[in-house]
Amino acid sequence: MVIVQRNAYIGEKRAEYIYDDEKKKSLSDNESVNRYGAAIDIGTTTVVVSLYDMISGKLIDSKSETNSQVSYGGDVMMRIMHCGMGKSELLHEMIISQIEEMISDICKKNDTDENVSNMLVVGNTTMCHIFLGKDVSGLSGAPFKPSYTGRIECTGESLGMKKFPDAVIKVLPGIAGHVGADAASFLMEEKIYGEDKIQLGIDIGTNAEMILNNHGKIYVCSAAAGPAFEGKGIKCGKRAGTGAINSVKISKANGNIVLGVIAGANGSGHDDKVTGICGSGLVDAISELLKVGIIQSDGYLLSRDEAKRVGIREDLAERIDSDGEENYFLLYSSDRIVGQKDIVITQKDIRNVQLAKAAIQAGAECLMEENKITLNDLDEFIIGGVFGKFLNQSSAVNFGLFPKLNNIKITFCGNAAGNGAAHALLDEEFDKLFENHISKAIHIELADKKSFQSKFMNAMELKSWYYNSN
């Protein structure tokens, strides 16, 4: 029996930097201050634009969209490959056009003029290069050398902007290789640099960045996690929104499957179709299927006959099928409703999650190994990225996406990269502090770490991630 529960979806809260009265007055008295500014976070899969009032410091509105470049590959290496095949100018024009349209949409929706005179941009190294029209060939292989370093300041016109040619655009500096301005922004916004503590921060996106602060000494690395948690590369995957399954529970006792589905804007959602599964629902589904034994610890999804032989409840075993190429589990049946499709979890979906989980765990363990510390030594463990904000933590811990920590809690901070961009847009002191801290960061190239591959293979197993993982 499948039970569908409609859940209200509360979008990611963006930072609001409201100035104090004294600063607000000084800005309003200064006629040279321009009215609006945009903080822009360019991810491989998702682009987020937030519009701010530069005088009050107040957030006007935010908009999030799938990066228009995904048609040229779901990860940075595919984008780099297409740039090498002569598509660099096209990809540059695509992201410039998309950002301009997103800003215009926000202005129209909130009935504001388009006096957007400042833009502050962060993103992974490849996205920043493409945005700026820089050569990405140095990022195609080790030792991964960017074609520029430091911050870039230019005008909209120099980038080919048609709606905002006079806008002053700042692209914050990255740290090294594939550890970009988004990771640096995450580091700064969450203050992962204190000299009195040991902190591990993981910014989960298509490219996952890990940051370890060991009493003020900062180490960073990056690993390709893939876009699975953002709904890409998943058979029935979609971004969080109306109709997406965002939570899953399976009862061992009676076989009931309880699905949480994001309701429509009116909140009732009774007429809304189930249209797919988003990242939080995917993590729940894998955790629950692992608990009932349909998924094995090596990630293998049992066939129907295998499930029955090992004693899986028949009503659950009957939901397993094959398309001739791979096994899949039927999570939600269309029941022949017009326009409705079956929602399934496939063997390939599970492998994609395993690859992401292994990359994150192995990268983090390499940083800790470099510093001769374990999870038990940490004072803070911080998860960045919109995806982590809405996860069921117990599901993520169950199969090792996040570690099982006995002494501290995991902190979920949402889109810290985007919030850091907003902070830098509105606060010059934060902007100055930014370069001071990230210039000290030590980049660890995982390709050069002999232990990375063995850690990665160990982390492929769907099991708890303890402090003494090898």
Salt bridges, closest charged atoms under 4 A:
ASP29 OD2 - LYS25 NZ 2.81
ASP53 OD2 - ARG35 NH2 2.57
ASP61 OD2 - LYS109 NZ 3.20
GLU65 OE2 - LYS63 NZ 3.67
GLU101 OE2 - LYS163 NZ 3.03
GLU189 OE1 - HIS423 ND1 3.21
ASP271 OD2 - HIS270 NE2 3.10
GLU288 OE2 - LYS291 NZ 3.18
ASP315 OD2 - ARG313 NH2 2.97
GLU318 OE1 - ARG304 NH1 3.58
GLU318 OE2 - LYS308 NZ 2.56
ASP321 OD2 - ARG304 NH2 3.78
GLU369 OE1 - LYS449 NZ 3.63
GLU369 OE2 - LYS455 NZ 3.60
GLU370 OE1 - LYS449 NZ 2.92
GLU380 OE2 - LYS197 NZ 3.04
ASP427 OD2 - HIS423 NE2 3.57
GLU429 OE2 - LYS432 NZ 3.76
ASP431 OD1 - ARG151 NH2 2.81
ASP431 OD2 - LYS170 NZ 3.88
GLU435 OE2 - ARG151 NE 2.49
GLU461 OE1 - LYS463 NZ 3.66
